[in-house]
């Protein structure tokens, strides 16, 4: 199971390293801080938690693989934000 595993470049130019362990994906930023948590396949979707260390925001997310892009839709309360990472 390596669908998301590897290095991904964020819209800001940072590289996130995603690994797979114990049935879940997780991602670390360049400083080694967890950015993605507990990403797992649930109810026909990839779901988990994403964190932005610059803003201190953390929220639930869904992830969709679109070719060499990873679409992430993050939710915090009634708000949502969509962003894309590119496979390196």
N, CA, C and O of each residue as an XYZ file, in Angstrom:
352
protein
N       0.855     -1.188      0.000
C       0.000      0.000      0.000
C       0.890      1.236      0.000
O       1.331      1.695      1.054
N       1.148      1.770     -1.184
C       2.018      2.945     -1.273
C       1.375      4.083     -2.057
O       2.079      4.940     -2.590
N       0.075      4.101     -2.133
C      -0.639      5.068     -2.972
C      -0.205      6.520     -2.725
O      -0.032      7.266     -3.689
N      -0.027      6.941     -1.481
C       0.359      8.317     -1.171
C       1.819      8.433     -0.744
O       2.332      9.544     -0.616
N       2.496      7.310     -0.522
C       3.861      7.337      0.008
C       4.809      8.042     -0.958
O       4.710      7.891     -2.176
N       5.727      8.815     -0.385
C       6.728      9.513     -1.183
C       6.842     10.967     -0.776
O       6.357     11.379      0.278
N       7.493     11.733     -1.632
C       7.714     13.152     -1.361
C       6.748     13.984     -2.203
O       6.558     13.735     -3.393
N       6.144     14.979     -1.549
C       5.142     15.837     -2.185
C       5.512     17.295     -1.949
O       5.865     17.681     -0.834
N       5.431     18.099     -2.999
C       5.737     19.527     -2.898
C       4.443     20.304     -2.676
O       3.488     20.173     -3.442
N       4.424     21.113     -1.618
C       3.246     21.916     -1.296
C       3.179     23.147     -2.199
O       4.129     23.444     -2.923
N       2.066     23.852     -2.153
C       1.907     25.083     -2.925
C       2.911     26.148     -2.492
O       3.246     27.040     -3.271
N       3.391     26.056     -1.251
C       4.369     27.008     -0.726
C       5.797     26.598     -1.057
O       6.733     27.345     -0.772
N       5.980     25.416     -1.657
C       7.308     24.954     -2.045
C       7.998     24.032     -1.054
O       9.146     23.646     -1.278
N       7.333     23.669      0.031
C       7.914     22.752      1.008
C       7.722     21.309      0.559
O       6.782     20.999     -0.174
N       8.609     20.437      0.998
C       8.494     19.014      0.690
C       7.949     18.284      1.917
O       8.517     18.369      3.006
N       6.842     17.568      1.727
C       6.245     16.739      2.772
C       6.549     15.286      2.424
O       6.304     14.846      1.301
N       7.083     14.548      3.388
C       7.391     13.135      3.177
C       6.287     12.299      3.808
O       6.082     12.334      5.021
N       5.574     11.542      2.965
C       4.466     10.709      3.434
C       4.912      9.255      3.471
O       5.493      8.743      2.514
N       4.632      8.598      4.592
C       4.970      7.185      4.762
C       3.722      6.406      5.169
O       2.717      6.978      5.590
N       3.816      5.084      5.030
C       2.709      4.188      5.370
C       3.174      3.231      6.452
O       4.209      2.580      6.311
N       2.404      3.144      7.542
C       2.743      2.250      8.644
C       1.482      1.898      9.420
O       0.632      2.755      9.660
N       1.366      0.647      9.806
C       0.242      0.180     10.620
C      -1.121      0.534     10.021
O      -2.054      0.881     10.745
N      -1.226      0.442      8.700
C      -2.507      0.671      8.044
C      -2.894      2.118      7.846
O      -4.024      2.400      7.449
N      -1.976      3.059      8.115
C      -2.287      4.484      7.993
C      -1.118      5.228      7.364
O       0.037      4.819      7.484
N      -1.441      6.331      6.689
C      -0.419      7.212      6.145
C      -0.198      8.370      7.106
O      -1.117      8.800      7.803
N       1.033      8.867      7.133
C       1.343     10.071      7.898
C       2.395     10.853      7.125
O       3.129     10.289      6.314
N       2.462     12.155      7.383
C       3.403     12.999      6.660
C       4.160     13.929      7.581
O       3.613     14.449      8.553
N       5.444     14.132      7.257
C       6.303     15.025      8.025
C       6.754     16.181      7.150
O       7.033     16.006      5.964
N       6.824     17.379      7.756
C       7.328     18.536      7.026
C       8.860     18.512      7.039
O       9.442     17.614      7.647
N       9.535     19.476      6.385
C      11.002     19.455      6.333
C      11.686     19.534      7.700
O      12.843     19.135      7.835
N      10.981     20.044      8.710
C      11.549     20.124     10.059
C      11.251     18.878     10.879
O      11.592     18.815     12.060
N      10.610     17.878     10.256
C      10.289     16.629     10.949
C       9.024     16.690     11.786
O       8.766     15.788     12.583
N       8.237     17.735     11.617
C       6.991     17.876     12.378
C       5.856     17.161     11.650
O       5.749     17.263     10.428
N       5.013     16.444     12.377
C       3.872     15.774     11.742
C       2.930     16.794     11.098
O       2.539     17.781     11.721
N       2.575     16.533      9.836
C       1.689     17.411      9.089
C       0.400     16.693      8.725
O      -0.671     17.300      8.716
N       0.499     15.409      8.426
C      -0.665     14.555      8.168
C      -0.709     13.475      9.234
O       0.325     12.923      9.612
N      -1.899     13.176      9.715
C      -2.072     12.158     10.749
C      -3.145     11.167     10.327
O      -4.129     11.541      9.688
N      -2.957      9.921     10.681
C      -4.019      8.898     10.611
C      -4.820      8.896      9.314
O      -6.043      8.763      9.351
N      -4.162      9.037      8.178
C      -4.874      8.996      6.899
C      -5.199      7.541      6.580
O      -4.303      6.705      6.457
N      -6.495      7.249      6.448
C      -6.951      5.878      6.229
C      -8.165      5.891      5.307
O      -8.834      6.913      5.153
N      -8.437      4.747      4.701
C      -9.581      4.619      3.799
C     -10.804      4.298      4.633
O     -10.850      3.272      5.311
N     -11.808      5.185      4.583
C     -12.999      5.045      5.418
C     -14.220      5.519      4.633
O     -14.236      6.639      4.123
N     -15.230      4.676      4.537
C     -16.472      5.020      3.829
C     -16.192      5.525      2.414
O     -16.700      6.566      1.996
N     -15.373      4.767      1.691
C     -15.024      5.055      0.296
C     -14.258      6.357      0.085
O     -14.261      6.896     -1.021
N     -13.597      6.875      1.132
C     -12.784      8.084      1.014
C     -11.522      7.934      1.849
O     -11.499      7.208      2.842
N     -10.469      8.637      1.427
C      -9.265      8.737      2.241
C      -9.463      9.912      3.187
O      -9.629     11.047      2.741
N      -9.446      9.650      4.487
C      -9.696     10.678      5.498
C      -8.571     10.698      6.520
O      -7.924      9.681      6.770
N      -8.347     11.864      7.105
C      -7.327     12.001      8.132
C      -7.364     13.388      8.732
O      -8.397     14.057      8.732
N      -6.220     13.811      9.245
C      -6.067     15.125      9.861
C      -4.847     15.799      9.257
O      -3.812     15.162      9.064
N      -4.968     17.086      8.959
C      -3.857     17.864      8.417
C      -3.594     19.036      9.362
O      -4.520     19.587      9.957
N      -2.313     19.411      9.492
C      -1.944     20.510     10.389
C      -1.025     21.484      9.667
O      -0.105     21.079      8.957
N      -1.288     22.779      9.858
C      -0.432     23.840      9.345
C       0.315     24.417     10.544
O      -0.279     25.100     11.378
N       1.606     24.146     10.629
C       2.377     24.587     11.791
C       2.603     26.098     11.803
O       2.828     26.679     12.864
N       2.547     26.739     10.632
C       2.730     28.193     10.585
C       1.565     28.929     11.229
O       1.760     29.952     11.886
N       0.347     28.409     11.042
C      -0.836     29.073     11.591
C      -1.350     28.413     12.866
O      -2.159     28.996     13.588
N      -0.884     27.201     13.141
C      -1.374     26.461     14.295
C      -2.720     25.804     14.057
O      -3.323     25.271     14.988
N      -3.201     25.837     12.817
C      -4.505     25.259     12.484
C      -4.389     23.761     12.235
O      -3.433     23.291     11.619
N      -5.371     23.028     12.722
C      -5.465     21.589     12.510
C      -6.912     21.273     12.178
O      -7.827     21.812     12.800
N      -7.123     20.395     11.191
C      -8.493     20.049     10.825
C      -8.575     18.702     10.141
O      -7.566     18.133      9.725
N      -9.787     18.206     10.033
C     -10.023     16.956      9.318
C      -9.828     17.202      7.831
O      -9.960     18.331      7.359
N      -9.514     16.142      7.093
C      -9.326     16.304      5.658
C      -9.720     15.047      4.898
O      -9.779     13.948      5.450
N      -9.987     15.246      3.611
C     -10.137     14.155      2.658
C      -9.033     14.347      1.629
O      -8.647     15.474      1.320
N      -8.530     13.235      1.100
C      -7.453     13.296      0.117
C      -7.859     12.535     -1.137
O      -8.468     11.468     -1.064
N      -7.509     13.104     -2.296
C      -7.849     12.511     -3.587
C      -6.620     12.544     -4.486
O      -6.037     13.607     -4.697
N      -6.227     11.412     -5.007
C      -5.107     11.344     -5.934
C      -5.613     11.674     -7.330
O      -6.539     11.036     -7.830
N      -4.995     12.682     -7.961
C      -5.386     13.114     -9.304
C      -4.131     13.147    -10.173
O      -3.500     14.193    -10.330
N      -3.780     11.996    -10.733
C      -2.541     11.892    -11.501
C      -1.356     12.070    -10.577
O      -1.189     11.311     -9.622
N      -0.523     13.077    -10.856
C       0.640     13.345    -10.008
C       0.354     14.420     -8.965
O       1.270     14.925     -8.315
N      -0.917     14.766     -8.812
C      -1.318     15.755     -7.811
C      -2.128     15.085     -6.715
O      -2.863     14.126     -6.951
N      -1.972     15.616     -5.512
C      -2.745     15.165     -4.367
C      -3.647     16.327     -3.959
O      -3.167     17.369     -3.512
N      -4.944     16.141     -4.115
C      -5.919     17.163     -3.722
C      -6.286     16.906     -2.269
O      -6.689     15.801     -1.906
N      -6.143     17.937     -1.439
C      -6.470     17.829     -0.019
C      -7.546     18.861      0.293
O      -7.371     20.052      0.037
N      -8.654     18.396      0.844
C      -9.737     19.282      1.257
C      -9.769     19.245      2.784
O     -10.138     18.237      3.386
N      -9.376     20.365      3.400
C      -9.303     20.457      4.858
C     -10.541     21.163      5.396
O     -11.058     22.093      4.776
N     -11.009     20.712      6.558
C     -12.211     21.272      7.186
C     -11.903     21.705      8.617
O     -11.253     20.988      9.377
N     -12.383     22.886      8.959
C     -12.286     23.397     10.329
C     -13.599     24.104     10.614
O     -13.838     25.205     10.119
N     -14.451     23.468     11.415
C     -15.775     24.036     11.664
C     -16.578     24.072     10.378
O     -16.683     23.066      9.677
N     -17.152     25.243     10.065
C     -17.950     25.368      8.843
C     -17.099     25.758      7.626
O     -17.622     25.872      6.518
N     -15.810     25.960      7.826
C     -14.928     26.393      6.752
C     -14.182     25.218      6.142
O     -13.927     24.212      6.804
N     -13.836     25.362      4.869
C     -13.004     24.353      4.213
C     -12.024     25.051      3.280
O     -12.261     26.171      2.829
N     -10.925     24.371      3.003
C      -9.905     24.894      2.097
C      -9.383     23.728      1.274
O      -9.120     22.649      1.805
N      -9.237     23.951     -0.018
C      -8.695     22.938     -0.909
C      -7.306     23.372     -1.354
O      -7.105     24.515     -1.763
N      -6.361     22.461     -1.273
C      -5.019     22.749     -1.767
C      -4.447     21.503     -2.420
O      -4.955     20.397     -2.236
N      -3.378     21.702     -3.188
C      -2.797     20.623     -3.980
C      -1.312     20.476     -3.687
O      -0.595     21.466     -3.541
N      -0.861     19.236     -3.603
C       0.553     18.919     -3.518
C       0.918     18.142     -4.770
O       0.087     17.416     -5.316
N       2.168     18.291     -5.232
C       2.622     17.636     -6.459
C       3.677     16.593     -6.117
O       4.611     16.870     -5.363
N       3.528     15.391     -6.673
C       4.460     14.282     -6.440
C       5.837     14.657     -6.974
O       5.958     15.181     -8.081
N       6.866     14.389     -6.189
C       8.252     14.687     -6.585
C       8.986     13.434     -6.996
O      10.161     13.498     -7.359
